């Protein structure tokens, strides 16, 4: 078979940006058709820049490969971890070929374009302005349609000529149309990744995200903000994955919250985590979880780096 000519392909990076808890990770998982990143209703679930790759046929017959960059929600905050997340979002937008601005259509205080002029979002708006921008109004399954019209008009006036797409990342409504619009805005270029690639991250990183997602589901509001997951053991044997992971908290008082009475909570977390990991990797999983106190890990650059939170240097190498 002859290789695909570069002129037949559109390929590039699309940064998914927006405020916290607008559904960026839910949308990425929906577009990829698989669980890649942690999803919860708790703001700032996403902490890092994560690439999800989707290669598909366009409606005009061409081929597209979109490297989606899932980013943390932008907001002001003190401490190295919050600064790290803010930088990840802004730098991803600055380096993208297309910026997808995801807006929570149900959030009246944050769904209008003037929200971008606030102190915590101004850097993101500045980083995005030199690229094609597509606005996606998410969670339309929870909003009456007449309520959407003034929001769409406001964005149309703010960004004349920009595509504004109502979607539901949860149900999938409008997401196929959105992806076609993103693809058309990408440059004509050869594929950036192998056709069967779906992320630039390691299986270990994906496992950490899945375990962290289960933490959010199991603990909810009780979950300490400064908690992290680190996979320390990864072995494949006889068709089974053996994973040993450490859940890291900052204070002694937080450890019993994760462990639970008589170890019940971490036991339930292990059961849910094994099921989710087995579904993701398509094989049985033996999962062992430990809880470790690492004081003030989120407050120093050195400790952040040990857990994989290293400064971004852009998406293109």
C-alpha positions as CSV (number, residue, x, y, z in Angstrom):
1,X,0.0,0.0,0.0
2,X,1.3,3.4,-0.9
3,X,1.9,5.8,2.0
4,X,-0.7,8.6,2.5
5,X,0.5,11.8,0.9
6,X,1.0,14.7,3.3
7,X,-1.5,16.8,1.3
8,X,-4.3,14.3,2.2
9,X,-3.8,14.7,5.9
10,X,-4.5,17.4,8.4
11,X,-2.6,17.0,11.7
12,X,-1.8,19.2,14.7
13,X,-2.3,20.0,18.3
14,X,-5.6,21.2,19.8
15,X,-5.5,22.6,23.3
16,X,-8.7,22.0,25.3
17,X,-8.8,24.9,27.8
18,X,-11.2,26.6,30.1
19,X,-12.2,27.2,33.7
20,X,-12.1,24.4,36.2
21,X,-14.8,21.7,36.1
22,X,-16.2,22.6,32.6
23,X,-15.8,19.0,31.4
24,X,-12.4,19.1,29.5
25,X,-11.4,15.6,30.6
26,X,-14.9,14.2,30.1
27,X,-14.8,15.5,26.5
28,X,-11.3,14.1,25.8
29,X,-12.4,10.7,27.0
30,X,-15.5,11.0,24.9
31,X,-13.6,11.9,21.7
32,X,-11.0,9.1,22.2
33,X,-13.7,6.6,23.0
34,X,-11.7,5.4,26.0
35,X,-10.8,6.3,29.6
36,X,-7.5,8.2,29.5
37,X,-7.7,10.9,32.2
38,X,-9.3,11.2,35.6
39,X,-12.8,12.7,35.7
40,X,-14.7,13.9,38.7
41,X,-17.0,16.7,39.7
42,X,-14.2,18.2,41.9
43,X,-12.5,21.2,40.3
44,X,-8.8,20.9,39.4
45,X,-9.0,17.1,38.9
46,X,-6.7,17.5,36.0
47,X,-3.2,18.7,37.1
48,X,-1.0,18.1,34.0
49,X,-0.8,18.4,30.3
50,X,-2.0,15.2,28.8
51,X,-2.1,14.4,25.1
52,X,-4.8,12.2,23.6
53,X,-4.4,11.3,19.9
54,X,-7.3,10.6,17.6
55,X,-6.8,9.6,13.9
56,X,-10.0,9.4,11.8
57,X,-11.6,10.0,8.4
58,X,-13.0,13.4,7.7
59,X,-16.4,13.9,6.1
60,X,-14.7,15.3,3.0
61,X,-12.7,12.1,2.5
62,X,-9.4,13.3,4.0
63,X,-7.6,12.0,7.0
64,X,-7.1,13.9,10.2
65,X,-5.0,13.3,13.3
66,X,-5.8,15.6,16.3
67,X,-3.4,15.6,19.2
68,X,-5.7,16.9,22.0
69,X,-4.0,18.5,24.9
70,X,-6.1,18.2,28.1
71,X,-5.2,21.0,30.5
72,X,-5.9,22.0,34.1
73,X,-8.6,24.5,34.6
74,X,-7.2,28.1,34.9
75,X,-7.6,29.9,38.2
76,X,-5.5,31.9,40.6
77,X,-4.0,30.1,43.5
78,X,-1.0,30.0,45.7
79,X,1.7,27.4,45.9
80,X,3.9,25.6,43.4
81,X,1.2,23.0,42.4
82,X,-1.4,25.6,41.4
83,X,1.3,27.7,39.6
84,X,2.3,24.5,37.8
85,X,-1.2,23.9,36.7
86,X,-1.7,27.5,35.5
87,X,1.5,27.3,33.5
88,X,0.5,24.0,31.9
89,X,-2.8,25.5,30.6
90,X,-1.3,28.7,29.3
91,X,1.7,27.1,27.6
92,X,-0.4,24.5,26.0
93,X,-2.7,27.2,24.5
94,X,0.3,29.2,23.3
95,X,1.8,26.2,21.5
96,X,-1.4,24.8,19.9
97,X,-2.5,24.9,16.3
98,X,-6.1,25.2,17.4
99,X,-7.5,26.3,20.8
100,X,-10.8,24.7,21.9
101,X,-12.3,27.0,24.6
102,X,-14.7,24.8,26.6
103,X,-17.4,26.7,28.4
104,X,-19.9,25.3,31.0
105,X,-23.2,26.5,29.6
106,X,-24.8,25.9,33.0
107,X,-22.4,28.2,34.9
108,X,-23.9,31.7,34.7
109,X,-20.9,33.3,36.4
110,X,-18.4,31.9,33.9
111,X,-20.1,31.3,30.6
112,X,-19.9,34.7,29.0
113,X,-16.7,35.9,27.2
114,X,-16.1,38.8,29.6
115,X,-15.0,36.1,32.1
116,X,-11.8,35.9,30.1
117,X,-10.8,39.5,31.1
118,X,-10.5,38.4,34.8
119,X,-7.1,38.3,36.4
120,X,-7.0,34.5,36.6
121,X,-7.8,34.0,32.9
122,X,-6.2,36.9,31.1
123,X,-3.0,35.0,30.5
124,X,-4.9,32.2,28.9
125,X,-6.9,34.6,26.6
126,X,-3.6,36.3,25.5
127,X,-2.0,32.9,24.8
128,X,-5.0,31.8,22.7
129,X,-5.6,34.9,20.6
130,X,-3.0,34.1,17.9
131,X,-4.6,30.7,17.0
132,X,-7.9,29.6,15.5
133,X,-10.3,29.4,18.4
134,X,-13.4,27.2,18.5
135,X,-15.9,27.7,21.3
136,X,-17.7,24.7,22.7
137,X,-20.7,25.3,25.0
138,X,-20.8,22.1,27.1
139,X,-23.5,20.5,29.3
140,X,-26.3,21.6,27.0
141,X,-28.2,18.5,28.2
142,X,-28.8,20.5,31.4
143,X,-29.8,23.8,29.9
144,X,-33.0,24.9,28.2
145,X,-32.3,25.9,24.6
146,X,-33.7,29.5,24.8
147,X,-31.1,30.1,27.6
148,X,-28.3,29.2,25.2
149,X,-29.1,31.8,22.6
150,X,-27.8,34.9,24.4
151,X,-24.6,33.0,25.4
152,X,-24.0,32.1,21.7
153,X,-24.7,35.7,20.6
154,X,-22.2,37.0,23.2
155,X,-19.4,34.7,22.0
156,X,-20.3,35.5,18.4
157,X,-19.9,39.2,19.0
158,X,-16.7,38.7,21.0
159,X,-15.0,36.4,18.4
160,X,-16.6,37.2,15.0
161,X,-16.2,34.3,12.6
162,X,-15.3,31.7,15.3
163,X,-17.3,28.5,15.3
164,X,-19.5,28.1,18.3
165,X,-20.7,24.6,18.9
166,X,-23.2,23.5,21.6
167,X,-22.2,20.0,22.9
168,X,-22.7,17.6,25.7
169,X,-19.5,15.7,26.5
170,X,-21.5,13.5,28.8
171,X,-24.0,12.3,26.2
172,X,-21.9,12.9,23.1
173,X,-24.3,15.3,21.5
174,X,-22.5,17.6,19.0
175,X,-19.1,16.1,19.6
176,X,-18.7,14.6,16.1
177,X,-19.5,17.9,14.5
178,X,-17.1,19.6,16.9
179,X,-14.3,17.2,15.9
180,X,-14.8,17.8,12.2
181,X,-14.5,21.6,12.8
182,X,-11.3,21.1,14.7
183,X,-9.8,19.0,12.0
184,X,-10.6,21.5,9.3
185,X,-8.8,24.2,11.3
186,X,-5.6,22.1,11.5
187,X,-2.7,22.6,9.1
188,X,-2.1,20.2,6.2
189,X,0.7,18.1,7.5
190,X,1.9,14.5,7.9
191,X,0.8,12.4,10.8
192,X,2.5,13.4,14.1
193,X,2.0,9.9,15.8
194,X,1.5,6.4,14.5
195,X,-2.2,5.8,13.4
196,X,-2.9,3.4,16.3
197,X,-1.5,5.8,19.0
198,X,-3.9,7.3,21.5
199,X,-1.6,9.1,23.9
200,X,1.9,10.2,24.5
201,X,1.7,9.0,28.1
202,X,3.0,5.7,29.6
203,X,0.6,2.9,30.8
204,X,1.9,3.7,34.3
205,X,0.7,7.3,34.0
206,X,-2.7,6.1,32.8
207,X,-2.9,3.7,35.7
208,X,-2.1,6.6,38.1
209,X,-4.9,8.7,36.6
210,X,-7.4,5.9,36.9
211,X,-6.5,5.2,40.6
212,X,-6.7,9.0,41.3
213,X,-10.1,9.1,39.6
214,X,-11.3,6.3,42.0
215,X,-10.0,8.4,44.9
216,X,-12.2,11.2,43.9
217,X,-15.2,8.9,43.5
218,X,-14.7,7.1,46.8
219,X,-13.8,10.1,49.0
220,X,-15.6,13.0,47.3
221,X,-15.3,16.1,49.5
222,X,-13.3,14.3,52.1
223,X,-10.4,13.8,49.7
224,X,-7.4,16.0,50.7
225,X,-6.6,18.4,47.8
226,X,-2.9,17.7,48.1
227,X,-3.1,14.0,47.4
228,X,-1.3,12.2,44.6
229,X,-0.8,8.6,43.2
230,X,2.6,7.1,42.2
231,X,2.9,3.7,40.6
232,X,6.0,2.0,42.1
233,X,5.6,-1.6,40.8
234,X,4.6,-2.6,37.3
235,X,4.9,-6.3,36.3
236,X,3.2,-8.3,33.5
237,X,3.0,-12.0,34.2
238,X,0.9,-14.8,32.8
239,X,-1.6,-12.4,31.1
240,X,-2.0,-10.4,34.4
241,X,-0.8,-6.9,35.4
242,X,0.6,-6.6,38.8
243,X,0.5,-3.0,40.0
244,X,1.7,-1.5,43.3
245,X,0.8,2.1,43.8
246,X,1.3,4.6,46.6
247,X,-1.3,7.2,47.6
248,X,0.5,10.2,48.9
249,X,-0.9,12.7,51.4
250,X,0.7,15.7,53.2
251,X,-0.3,15.2,56.8
252,X,-0.7,12.3,59.3
253,X,-4.3,13.4,59.9
254,X,-5.1,12.7,56.2
255,X,-4.0,9.1,56.2
256,X,-6.9,7.7,58.2
257,X,-9.3,9.5,55.7
258,X,-7.9,7.5,52.8
259,X,-7.5,4.2,54.8
260,X,-10.9,4.3,56.4
261,X,-12.1,2.5,59.5
262,X,-10.4,-1.0,59.7
263,X,-9.1,-0.3,56.2
264,X,-12.5,-0.5,54.6
265,X,-12.1,2.6,52.4
266,X,-8.8,1.6,50.8
267,X,-10.2,-1.9,50.4
268,X,-13.1,-0.5,48.4
269,X,-10.8,1.7,46.5
270,X,-8.7,-1.3,45.5
271,X,-11.8,-3.2,44.3
272,X,-13.0,-0.3,42.2
273,X,-9.5,0.5,40.9
274,X,-8.8,-3.1,39.9
275,X,-12.1,-3.2,37.9
276,X,-11.4,0.1,36.1
277,X,-7.8,-0.8,35.4
278,X,-8.8,-4.2,34.0
279,X,-11.3,-2.6,31.7
280,X,-8.8,-0.1,30.5
281,X,-5.9,-2.5,29.8
282,X,-8.0,-5.5,28.8
283,X,-6.5,-8.0,31.2
284,X,-6.8,-9.0,34.8
285,X,-5.1,-6.7,37.3
286,X,-3.7,-7.4,40.8
287,X,-3.6,-4.0,42.5
288,X,-1.9,-3.3,45.8
289,X,-2.4,0.2,47.4
290,X,-0.4,1.8,50.2
291,X,-0.9,5.3,51.8
292,X,2.2,7.4,52.5
293,X,2.6,10.7,54.3
294,X,5.0,13.0,52.5
295,X,4.8,16.3,54.3
296,X,4.3,19.5,52.2
297,X,4.9,17.7,48.9
298,X,2.8,20.2,47.0
299,X,4.6,23.2,48.4
300,X,8.1,22.7,46.9
301,X,9.2,22.5,43.3
302,X,11.7,19.7,44.2
303,X,9.0,17.4,45.7
304,X,6.6,18.2,42.8
305,X,9.3,17.0,40.4
306,X,9.7,13.7,42.2
307,X,6.1,13.0,41.6
308,X,6.3,13.8,37.9
309,X,5.1,17.4,37.9
310,X,8.0,18.9,35.9
311,X,7.9,22.3,34.1
312,X,6.3,22.2,30.7
313,X,8.6,23.0,27.8
314,X,5.8,22.9,25.1
315,X,4.2,20.1,23.2
316,X,6.5,20.1,20.2
317,X,9.9,18.7,20.6
